[in-house]
């Protein structure tokens, strides 16, 4: 016989419970109804009983044991509907809560797929291809355009633009020349390099990222739920009480009634039903919360750390300002766009995109173009030579940058802009300012998070100090840490956790993976993020609207409050019914009626969470 999966058990037992309810209230065939209820209870209750028995081997009497004893007792005295309903509701809640966290372990596999799969080394004067594990420290490694760098090392020959997003999070490729350091897992976009291998194999930056993610996930053991701690004492007490009651009264029905009533379905489902409703609300609003434990912790955040590129910014360089001297801005933009026609650099693409938007599609091409790695390019347009690039390009060509123009360039750089200088062979004609653009809702989010009472909001980035400072000031962030490698982000997070308490990391890329995994909570931006970040994270914002983070935190607090209401109410009802059974003022039929009503009220209270956020939040909902 093929064993049933948890999902199949939930579906089959749910259908049978619904069918038995219909049969019970329509055709009145008691025998058929009872058989259907028993089958439903057996299908849903078997894994619960197995878990209870497995826990008993380790002398643990948990909630599974409580449910199992009560269900067996209910079936023994003929209360088949109670047995079927309790087992189904318990299993259904557990299933919905656990299914969202099943994919987290696959993040290791996703990271491994991003690792370099080949290295080209020079040995005995000959280039040979080997696996990255076979590279020896001191080897000369050759990397060509489009290839991944397989070692951490120092550039010995060549120049290239290297995309370091996988390691540092920098949105713009970095020019690498002789003497510069490169990292494993980064990609050459143009040019070529010969690198001396300084760190290889498991010592590389990329390998350490893999290791940190794995270690951090191992530390994330599931904490005991409140009801499990409660049942540790409650369950044995009820079982002992039922046995004592039978010994003193010899009334088996009374003892079994005690067991059944003392296992309140309202208490059993009080946590899962609130969590399921909260998770359902989050999904409806584009927030994926991976389980009940995460939903509980989300509202306790004291410090929030944001990655910059792709999280607070859109992760794509764009032209923000065009400053022209002695000509119109459109003409300056047209010259720069024509010059960049054959360039594959992201800054060149940003200039061409802006020109196409402001002027129209650029069809003219330069008569001659020369790309100068690390400086920019030189192009001949209409018989005239133009330069587009950085200061070094103009200094190399003996073109003076006057004091007023230098002051403007520095001012732009202080605001986190990359200043692309445009000129001819005689003078500077203008400056095009390019930067990664802040998300429209980022500033509103930071203000909202402060209103929610988050103690500290910081930004962790691999980008330079100027860019970090500019973004931090613009958004009103409390503090920023720039030029960080992934392992340094983990260190900063640890320090923040020790100082402020529960810390969450918000990111979108592979370079954020260790920080996402090591934080108390990892939050990924799904609309812009990589699969790795989304799988490692505990919470995923399914679109790139980061303002949804404030909804997620408020929802968590509302869910926890709702859950506590359900638990306190369920315990109160259980206590009253238990007292009533002991003094023989509550019989089984009345007890069952109160029990069913309490379950209904718990469910109705939890369902209120589905409407959270539709009409705004009250101050009470956002308070700590």
ZAMARGU-4260 file (C-alpha; in steps of 0.2 Angstrom, whole numbers, plus 5000, padded with zeros to 4 digits):
<rodrens>
0) 5000/5000/5000 | 5007/5017/4995 | 5009/5028/5010 | 4999/5045/5010 | 5008/5061/5010
5) 5003/5074/5023 | 4994/5084/5009 | 4984/5069/5003 | 4979/5065/5021 | 4973/5083/5024
10) 4963/5083/5008 | 4955/5065/5011 | 4951/5068/5029 | 4944/5085/5025 | 4932/5078/5012
15) 4927/5064/5024 | 4924/5076/5038 | 4913/5087/5027 | 4904/5072/5021 | 4901/5065/5038
20) 4894/5082/5043 | 4882/5082/5029 | 4877/5064/5032 | 4874/5068/5051 | 4863/5083/5047
25) 4853/5076/5032 | 4850/5058/5029 | 4853/5053/5047 | 4861/5036/5043 | 4871/5034/5060
30) 4880/5019/5055 | 4887/5026/5039 | 4890/5043/5047 | 4900/5035/5061 | 4910/5024/5048
35) 4915/5040/5038 | 4920/5049/5054 | 4931/5035/5060 | 4940/5033/5043 | 4943/5052/5044
40) 4950/5051/5061 | 4961/5036/5057 | 4968/5045/5041 | 4971/5061/5050 | 4976/5054/5067
45) 4988/5041/5062 | 5003/5052/5060 | 4998/5062/5076 | 4998/5045/5085 | 5015/5040/5078
50) 5023/5057/5083 | 5016/5055/5100 | 5023/5037/5102 | 5040/5043/5095 | 5041/5057/5108
55) 5036/5045/5122 | 5052/5035/5118 | 5062/5050/5123 | 5050/5053/5138 | 5042/5068/5130
60) 5023/5070/5133 | 5018/5083/5120 | 5003/5090/5111 | 5003/5075/5100 | 5000/5064/5115
65) 4987/5075/5122 | 4977/5074/5105 | 4980/5056/5103 | 4974/5051/5121 | 4958/5062/5119
70) 4954/5056/5101 | 4956/5038/5107 | 4945/5042/5122 | 4932/5050/5111 | 4931/5035/5100
75) 4930/5023/5114 | 4914/5032/5121 | 4907/5034/5104 | 4911/5053/5100 | 4917/5050/5083
80) 4913/5067/5076 | 4924/5075/5090 | 4938/5063/5085 | 4937/5067/5067 | 4936/5085/5069
85) 4950/5087/5081 | 4962/5076/5071 | 4958/5085/5055 | 4960/5103/5062 | 4976/5099/5071
90) 4984/5091/5055 | 4977/5105/5043 | 4985/5119/5054 | 5002/5110/5055 | 5002/5107/5036
95) 4998/5125/5031 | 5012/5131/5043 | 5025/5119/5039 | 5024/5118/5020 | 5031/5136/5017
100) 5048/5132/5025 | 5051/5116/5015 | 5062/5124/5002 | 5075/5133/5013 | 5088/5119/5012
105) 5088/5120/4993 | 5097/5137/4994 | 5114/5128/4996 | 5111/5119/4980 | 5106/5136/4971
110) 5122/5144/4978 | 5133/5129/4972 | 5126/5132/4954 | 5133/5149/4954 | 5151/5143/4959
115) 5164/5143/4945 | 5165/5127/4936 | 5182/5129/4926 | 5199/5137/4928 | 5212/5141/4915
120) 5229/5140/4922 | 5247/5143/4915 | 5258/5128/4919 | 5275/5125/4910 | 5271/5140/4898
125) 5255/5131/4892 | 5237/5136/4896 | 5227/5121/4902 | 5209/5120/4909 | 5206/5112/4926
130) 5193/5111/4939 | 5193/5126/4952 | 5198/5113/4966 | 5214/5109/4956 | 5220/5126/4956
135) 5236/5128/4967 | 5240/5143/4977 | 5253/5153/4966 | 5246/5147/4950 | 5243/5160/4936
140) 5225/5160/4931 | 5219/5167/4914 | 5201/5174/4914 | 5193/5179/4897 | 5177/5190/4894
145) 5161/5182/4901 | 5170/5170/4912 | 5169/5168/4931 | 5185/5171/4941 | 5189/5155/4951
150) 5201/5161/4964 | 5204/5176/4976 | 5220/5184/4969 | 5230/5198/4963 | 5230/5205/4945
155) 5247/5202/4937 | 5243/5207/4919 | 5228/5214/4909 | 5214/5226/4912 | 5196/5222/4913
160) 5179/5227/4920 | 5173/5215/4933 | 5155/5213/4939 | 5157/5210/4958 | 5139/5210/4962
165) 5139/5192/4968 | 5152/5197/4982 | 5151/5215/4986 | 5134/5220/4979 | 5141/5234/4969
170) 5129/5238/4954 | 5142/5245/4942 | 5157/5234/4936 | 5174/5239/4943 | 5189/5242/4932
175) 5203/5230/4937 | 5222/5233/4933 | 5238/5226/4938 | 5240/5225/4957 | 5221/5225/4960
180) 5212/5211/4970 | 5199/5200/4962 | 5187/5188/4970 | 5181/5171/4966 | 5163/5170/4959
185) 5165/5187/4951 | 5163/5189/4932 | 5174/5198/4919 | 5162/5208/4907 | 5175/5215/4896
190) 5194/5214/4894 | 5205/5199/4901 | 5216/5196/4916 | 5230/5185/4922 | 5228/5183/4941
195) 5240/5175/4953 | 5230/5164/4965 | 5231/5169/4983 | 5217/5159/4990 | 5210/5144/4982
200) 5197/5130/4985 | 5188/5132/5002 | 5198/5147/5006 | 5190/5158/4993 | 5177/5172/4997
205) 5164/5163/4987 | 5167/5146/4996 | 5166/5155/5013 | 5149/5162/5008 | 5143/5144/5005
210) 5150/5139/5022 | 5142/5153/5032 | 5125/5150/5024 | 5126/5132/5029 | 5132/5135/5047
215) 5119/5149/5049 | 5105/5138/5044 | 5111/5124/5055 | 5109/5136/5070 | 5091/5139/5065
220) 5084/5125/5075 | 5065/5126/5077 | 5060/5133/5094 | 5047/5125/5105 | 5030/5132/5103
225) 5020/5139/5118 | 5008/5125/5117 | 5021/5112/5117 | 5028/5119/5133 | 5011/5121/5141
230) 5007/5103/5136 | 5023/5096/5144 | 5014/5099/5161 | 4996/5100/5156 | 4995/5083/5146
235) 5002/5072/5160 | 4992/5081/5173 | 4975/5077/5164 | 4980/5059/5161 | 4984/5056/5179
240) 4969/5066/5184 | 4958/5055/5173 | 4966/5039/5180 | 4963/5045/5198 | 4945/5049/5194
245) 4942/5032/5188 | 4951/5024/5203 | 4940/5034/5215 | 4924/5034/5206 | 4925/5018/5195
250) 4915/5029/5182 | 4924/5025/5166 | 4912/5037/5156 | 4916/5051/5168 | 4935/5048/5166
255) 4934/5047/5147 | 4923/5063/5147 | 4936/5071/5157 | 4949/5066/5144 | 4939/5072/5129
260) 4934/5089/5137 | 4951/5092/5144 | 4958/5092/5126 | 4950/5107/5120 | 4950/5109/5101
265) 4950/5128/5103 | 4967/5126/5112 | 4974/5114/5099 | 4970/5125/5084 | 4972/5142/5093
270) 4990/5145/5087 | 4989/5136/5070 | 4973/5145/5064 | 4979/5162/5069 | 4996/5159/5060
275) 4987/5152/5045 | 4976/5167/5044 | 4991/5179/5046 | 5001/5170/5033 | 4986/5170/5021
280) 4984/5189/5024 | 5003/5191/5020 | 5001/5181/5004 | 4987/5191/4998 | 4997/5207/5001
285) 5013/5200/4992 | 5022/5195/5008 | 5028/5177/5010 | 5031/5172/5028 | 5039/5155/5030
290) 5030/5148/5045 | 5023/5152/5062 | 5039/5154/5071 | 5044/5168/5058 | 5027/5176/5060
295) 5030/5177/5079 | 5047/5184/5078 | 5044/5197/5064 | 5035/5209/5076 | 5049/5208/5088
300) 5062/5216/5077 | 5073/5229/5086 | 5086/5233/5072 | 5084/5232/5053 | 5099/5232/5042
305) 5096/5235/5023 | 5107/5231/5009 | 5108/5246/4997 | 5110/5240/4979 | 5094/5232/4973
310) 5085/5234/4989 | 5084/5252/4994 | 5089/5256/4976 | 5083/5248/4960 | 5100/5241/4956
315) 5102/5249/4939 | 5113/5265/4935 | 5103/5279/4927 | 5107/5297/4921 | 5101/5309/4935
320) 5108/5325/4929 | 5116/5333/4913 | 5126/5348/4914 | 5132/5356/4898 | 5144/5371/4895
325) 5143/5381/4879 | 5130/5370/4871 | 5113/5363/4875 | 5110/5348/4886 | 5102/5338/4872
330) 5117/5341/4861 | 5129/5335/4874 | 5119/5320/4878 | 5118/5316/4859 | 5137/5317/4857
335) 5140/5305/4872 | 5127/5293/4866 | 5134/5292/4849 | 5152/5289/4856 | 5145/5275/4867
340) 5137/5266/4853 | 5149/5252/4853 | 5152/5252/4872 | 5146/5238/4882 | 5149/5247/4899
345) 5133/5249/4910 | 5137/5268/4911 | 5137/5269/4892 | 5120/5260/4892 | 5113/5272/4905
350) 5118/5287/4894 | 5111/5279/4878 | 5094/5275/4887 | 5093/5293/4893 | 5097/5300/4876
355) 5084/5288/4868 | 5071/5294/4881 | 5075/5313/4879 | 5080/5314/4860 | 5074/5299/4852
360) 5083/5283/4845 | 5101/5287/4841 | 5106/5280/4823 | 5122/5289/4820 | 5138/5280/4824
365) 5156/5287/4827 | 5168/5286/4812 | 5181/5279/4824 | 5180/5274/4842 | 5193/5268/4855
370) 5189/5261/4872 | 5202/5264/4885 | 5200/5252/4900 | 5199/5261/4916 | 5197/5278/4908
375) 5183/5279/4896 | 5183/5281/4877 | 5188/5292/4863 | 5177/5294/4847 | 5177/5303/4831
380) 5160/5311/4827 | 5158/5322/4811 | 5177/5323/4809 | 5179/5329/4827 | 5187/5320/4842
385) 5177/5318/4858 | 5182/5311/4874 | 5169/5302/4886 | 5176/5296/4903 | 5184/5300/4920
390) 5197/5313/4925 | 5211/5301/4921 | 5206/5301/4903 | 5206/5320/4902 | 5223/5321/4911
395) 5231/5308/4900 | 5226/5319/4885 | 5232/5335/4893 | 5214/5343/4894 | 5212/5355/4908
400) 5197/5353/4920 | 5195/5371/4927 | 5192/5374/4945 | 5173/5378/4943 | 5170/5362/4933
405) 5181/5352/4946 | 5170/5359/4960 | 5154/5353/4951 | 5161/5336/4948 | 5166/5334/4966
410) 5149/5340/4972 | 5141/5327/4961 | 5152/5313/4968 | 5149/5319/4986 | 5130/5315/4982
415) 5135/5297/4977 | 5135/5301/4958 | 5147/5294/4946 | 5152/5309/4935 | 5155/5305/4917
420) 5165/5320/4909 | 5162/5324/4890 | 5174/5335/4881 | 5183/5338/4865 | 5202/5338/4863
425) 5203/5356/4869 | 5191/5358/4884 | 5177/5350/4895 | 5160/5352/4887 | 5149/5345/4901
430) 5146/5332/4914 | 5133/5318/4915 | 5129/5312/4932 | 5125/5293/4934 | 5119/5284/4949
435) 5109/5269/4955 | 5091/5276/4958 | 5083/5276/4975 | 5066/5266/4975 | 5051/5278/4976
440) 5044/5270/4992 | 5060/5268/5001 | 5060/5285/5010 | 5041/5282/5015 | 5046/5264/5022
445) 5060/5271/5033 | 5048/5284/5040 | 5035/5270/5043 | 5047/5258/5051 | 5052/5272/5064
450) 5034/5275/5067 | 5032/5256/5071 | 5046/5258/5084 | 5061/5250/5076 | 5075/5255/5087
455) 5089/5256/5074 | 5089/5256/5055 | 5106/5254/5046 | 5112/5251/5029 | 5126/5238/5025
460) 5133/5239/5007 | 5149/5234/4997 | 5147/5251/4988 | 5159/5266/4992 | 5158/5278/5006
465) 5151/5292/4996 | 5137/5283/4988 | 5132/5275/5005 | 5132/5292/5014 | 5122/5300/5000
470) 5109/5287/5000 | 5108/5286/5019 | 5106/5305/5021 | 5093/5305/5008 | 5082/5291/5016
475) 5085/5296/5034 | 5093/5280/5039 | 5101/5280/5056 | 5118/5274/5051 | 5128/5266/5037
480) 5142/5254/5034 | 5151/5254/5017 | 5164/5244/5007 | 5159/5228/5016 | 5162/5210/5010
485) 5149/5197/5014 | 5158/5191/5030 | 5159/5209/5036 | 5141/5211/5035 | 5139/5196/5046
490) 5151/5203/5059 | 5141/5220/5059 | 5125/5211/5061 | 5131/5201/5076 | 5137/5217/5084
495) 5120/5225/5081 | 5111/5210/5088 | 5121/5211/5104 | 5118/5229/5106 | 5100/5231/5101
500) 5092/5213/5101 | 5082/5205/5087 | 5090/5210/5071 | 5083/5207/5053 | 5093/5209/5037
505) 5084/5215/5021 | 5093/5210/5004 | 5091/5204/4987 | 5108/5196/4980 | 5119/5181/4982
510) 5131/5193/4992 | 5118/5195/5005 | 5115/5177/5008 | 5127/5175/5023 | 5119/5190/5031
515) 5101/5184/5027 | 5105/5167/5035 | 5114/5173/5050 | 5102/5187/5055 | 5088/5183/5067
520) 5077/5186/5052 | 5081/5187/5034 | 5070/5197/5022 | 5072/5196/5003 | 5065/5208/4990
525) 5057/5195/4978 | 5054/5207/4963 | 5072/5211/4961 | 5081/5197/4971 | 5089/5181/4966
530) 5082/5164/4969 | 5096/5161/4982 | 5091/5176/4993 | 5073/5172/4992 | 5076/5154/4997
535) 5087/5158/5011 | 5076/5172/5018 | 5063/5169/5031 | 5052/5182/5024 | 5050/5186/5005
540) 5042/5202/4998 | 5035/5195/4982 | 5036/5211/4972 | 5049/5225/4973 | 5038/5236/4983
545) 5048/5237/4999 | 5035/5247/5008 | 5026/5230/5011 | 5039/5227/5024 | 5030/5239/5036
550) 5014/5229/5032 | 5023/5213/5037 | 5029/5219/5054 | 5012/5226/5058 | 5003/5210/5053
555) 5015/5200/5064 | 5011/5210/5079 | 4992/5208/5075 | 4994/5189/5072 | 5003/5187/5089
560) 4990/5197/5098 | 4976/5187/5090 | 4985/5171/5094 | 4987/5175/5112 | 4968/5180/5113
565) 4964/5163/5106 | 4975/5154/5118 | 4969/5163/5134 | 4951/5160/5129 | 4954/5142/5125
570) 4963/5139/5142 | 4948/5148/5151 | 4935/5137/5142 | 4945/5122/5146 | 4947/5127/5164
575) 4928/5130/5166 | 4923/5114/5157 | 4936/5104/5168 | 4929/5111/5184 | 4912/5107/5178
580) 4916/5089/5174 | 4924/5087/5191 | 4909/5093/5201 | 4897/5084/5189 | 4888/5099/5183
585) 4894/5098/5165 | 4889/5082/5156 | 4896/5076/5139 | 4883/5083/5128 | 4884/5101/5135
590) 4903/5100/5136 | 4903/5096/5118 | 4892/5110/5114 | 4903/5123/5123 | 4918/5115/5116
595) 4912/5117/5098 | 4906/5135/5101 | 4924/5139/5108 | 4932/5131/5092 | 4920/5142/5081
600) 4924/5158/5091 | 4943/5155/5090 | 4941/5152/5071 | 4930/5168/5069 | 4943/5178/5079
605) 4957/5172/5068 | 4948/5175/5052 | 4948/5194/5057 | 4966/5194/5052 | 4962/5191/5034
610) 4955/5209/5033 | 4971/5217/5042 | 4978/5231/5032 | 4963/5233/5020 | 4957/5249/5029
615) 4973/5254/5037 | 4981/5250/5054 | 4976/5257/5071 | 4989/5264/5083 | 4986/5249/5094
620) 4991/5237/5080 | 5007/5246/5076 | 5013/5248/5094 | 5026/5238/5102
</rodrens>
